[in-house]
């Protein structure tokens, strides 16, 4: 498919960037010697998106939706494994809209607490993201609220694309960019921005190979949906709007086991004192586990996508 035929391109991402800039953070990068993670001869550029508003990259898509679409009096409704719900609830509060957020029971206490703290109406339903999505669709039909999809919405992809825009401004000439994949909204946005200028590599849990299965089938199909990062990287399938962008620009997808993700979380904490949630550490795990090996001398971007976790204990409770 030609770039001009894809749902989202650089011009729409630039539009989103201008709209959301007053509302989101320009998250920092940290460039480290690969030896810090057992990778001598490689430079790693970590995009610390866990420092974003609401704790993850999802704030970019949430604000893009609420600023570039018309929000009715009924407000907005979203289904989420957790992070998207946190982001939509945060954006709705900041912009003065009502929000109903549906999440499955696998969502972590840290994410549930953040949604409740935003003042949104929180509904826990079912065991997986698909259950929450079905319930949210029913509410939208009854109430007239604006649906804000976690990944399969042009504005969501436009918003995530602003992460790619920022990263290229901060660290031009990356040989590759490693991006975690759930429903595919993040990798679609990043890939739509970079195009063929950097090698875009998706990283998925072995227990939730949504993009892998879609690329094998030539279309989005149902896949397994479990594992350590199920609250952020385990919808049943990638999005219909996501897929053509990923098919055009994503060079490869790497599958990583849960153990590798957990080890990457510990490595981030040990080397940098960065506390990432499992989904946030997934991209790095492809490197630390050896599942994806960069060429010697290369400079690799790694998206650390979220930090909504209660894994760190502080003195005094």
SVG drawing of the C-alpha trace seen along z (x, -y; Angstrom):
<svg xmlns="http://www.w3.org/2000/svg" viewBox="-30 -25 62 43">
<polyline fill="none" stroke="black" stroke-width="0.4" points="0.0,0.0 1.3,-3.4 2.0,-5.8 -0.7,-8.2 -3.3,-5.4 -2.6,-4.7 -5.0,-5.9 -2.5,-8.1 0.6,-9.9 3.1,-12.5 0.9,-15.4 -1.9,-14.2 0.7,-13.4 2.0,-16.9 -1.6,-18.2 -2.0,-16.2 1.3,-17.4 0.2,-21.1 -3.1,-20.3 -1.8,-18.3 1.4,-20.1 0.0,-22.3 -1.4,-19.2 1.3,-16.5 4.9,-16.3 7.9,-16.2 9.3,-13.1 13.0,-12.8 15.4,-10.3 18.4,-8.8 21.3,-7.5 23.2,-4.8 26.1,-2.5 24.7,0.9 27.1,2.5 24.8,1.3 22.4,3.9 24.9,6.5 25.1,5.2 28.6,4.0 29.2,2.0 25.7,0.7 24.2,-2.7 20.7,-2.6 18.4,-5.6 15.6,-5.0 12.4,-7.1 11.1,-7.4 7.4,-7.7 6.5,-6.3 7.1,-10.0 4.2,-11.1 1.0,-12.6 -1.1,-9.7 2.0,-7.5 2.1,-6.2 2.1,-7.1 -1.7,-6.7 -2.1,-10.4 -1.1,-11.4 -4.0,-9.5 -6.5,-10.5 -5.9,-14.2 -5.8,-14.0 -9.3,-12.4 -10.8,-14.9 -9.3,-17.9 -9.9,-17.0 -13.3,-15.4 -16.6,-16.8 -17.4,-15.6 -21.1,-15.5 -22.7,-16.4 -22.7,-12.7 -18.9,-12.8 -16.6,-10.1 -16.4,-6.3 -13.4,-4.0 -12.5,-0.4 -9.0,0.4 -6.7,2.9 -5.7,-0.1 -3.4,-2.7 -5.8,-3.9 -8.5,-4.3 -6.1,-6.2 -5.2,-8.5 -8.8,-9.1 -9.9,-9.8 -7.1,-12.3 -7.7,-14.0 -11.5,-14.2 -10.9,-15.8 -8.4,-18.3 -10.7,-19.3 -13.9,-19.3 -15.7,-16.3 -17.5,-13.3 -15.9,-10.0 -17.0,-6.3 -14.1,-3.9 -14.6,-0.1 -11.7,2.2 -11.4,6.0 -10.7,7.5 -7.1,8.3 -6.2,4.6 -3.7,3.8 -4.6,2.0 -2.3,-0.8 -4.2,-1.5 -7.7,-1.1 -6.7,-3.5 -5.5,-6.1 -8.8,-5.9 -10.9,-6.3 -8.7,-9.2 -9.4,-11.1 -13.1,-11.3 -14.2,-9.1 -17.0,-6.5 -15.1,-3.2 -16.7,0.1 -14.9,3.4 -16.2,6.1 -15.1,9.4 -11.7,11.0 -10.1,9.5 -10.0,6.3 -12.6,7.7 -15.1,7.9 -14.6,4.3 -14.8,3.2 -18.2,4.9 -19.6,3.3 -18.3,-0.1 -19.9,0.2 -23.3,0.9 -22.9,-2.2 -22.0,-4.3 -25.1,-3.2 -27.4,-4.0 -25.8,-7.2 -24.5,-8.8 -21.0,-9.2 -18.0,-9.6 -16.1,-6.3 -12.4,-6.7 -10.8,-3.5 -7.5,-2.4 -5.8,-1.7 -8.0,-1.3 -8.9,-5.0 -7.2,-7.5 -6.9,-10.1 -5.4,-7.6 -2.8,-6.6 -2.1,-10.3 -1.5,-10.9 0.9,-8.0 2.7,-9.2 3.8,-12.3 6.0,-10.1 7.9,-9.1 8.1,-12.8 9.6,-13.7 12.0,-10.8 13.3,-11.7 13.8,-15.3 15.7,-14.2 17.8,-11.5 18.0,-11.7 19.4,-8.9 18.4,-5.9 19.2,-2.6 16.2,-0.9 13.3,-1.7 11.9,1.1 8.2,0.6 6.0,2.8 2.8,4.1 -0.6,4.8 -3.5,3.6 -0.9,1.9 -1.8,-1.8 1.6,-2.7 3.7,-1.0 1.3,-2.2 1.8,-5.8 5.6,-5.5 5.9,-3.6 3.7,-6.2 6.0,-8.9 9.4,-7.2 8.3,-5.5 11.4,-3.8 13.9,-6.1 14.5,-3.7 14.0,0.0 10.7,0.4 10.7,3.6 7.6,4.7 8.0,6.6 5.2,8.8 4.8,11.2 4.7,14.9 1.4,15.1 -0.2,12.4 1.1,12.5 -1.5,10.2 0.6,8.6 2.5,11.7 -0.6,13.6 -2.0,10.8 1.1,10.6 1.1,14.3 -2.6,14.3 -2.4,11.1 -5.2,9.5 -6.1,9.0 -7.1,12.3 -7.8,13.4 -4.7,14.5 -4.0,15.7 -4.4,13.0 -2.5,13.7 0.8,13.4 2.5,11.0 1.6,7.9 -2.0,8.9 -3.3,5.6 -1.5,3.6 -0.4,5.9 -3.2,8.5 -6.2,7.5 -7.5,10.4 -6.4,8.8 -4.7,5.7 -6.8,2.9 -8.1,2.7 -6.8,-0.8 -3.5,0.2 -2.8,3.2 -2.0,1.6 0.5,-0.8 2.2,2.1 2.1,4.2 3.8,1.4 6.5,0.3 7.2,2.8 10.2,4.8 9.9,7.6 8.1,8.6 9.9,10.3 8.2,12.6 9.5,12.5 8.6,14.8 7.2,13.5 10.5,14.2 12.4,12.0 9.9,9.1 10.3,9.5 14.1,9.5 14.0,6.4 11.9,4.7 14.6,5.5 17.4,4.4 15.8,1.0 15.6,0.6 19.1,1.8 20.8,-0.3 18.7,-3.4 16.3,-3.3 13.4,-3.3 10.3,-1.5 8.5,-0.3 5.4,1.9 5.7,5.2 4.3,3.7 6.6,0.7 9.7,3.0 8.7,5.3 10.6,3.6 13.8,3.6 13.3,7.3 13.9,8.2 17.5,6.9 18.3,8.1 17.0,11.6 18.9,11.8 15.7,12.3 16.7,9.4 20.4,8.6 21.4,5.2 24.4,4.9 27.6,3.8 28.0,0.0 24.3,-0.6 22.2,-3.1 18.9,-1.7 15.8,-3.5 13.7,-1.7 10.3,-2.9 9.7,-2.5 6.0,-3.0 4.5,-3.0 5.1,-3.0 1.7,-2.5 2.9,0.1 3.0,0.4 6.1,2.6 8.3,0.1 7.9,0.0 8.5,-3.1 9.3,-3.5 6.4,-4.4 3.8,-2.7"/>
</svg>
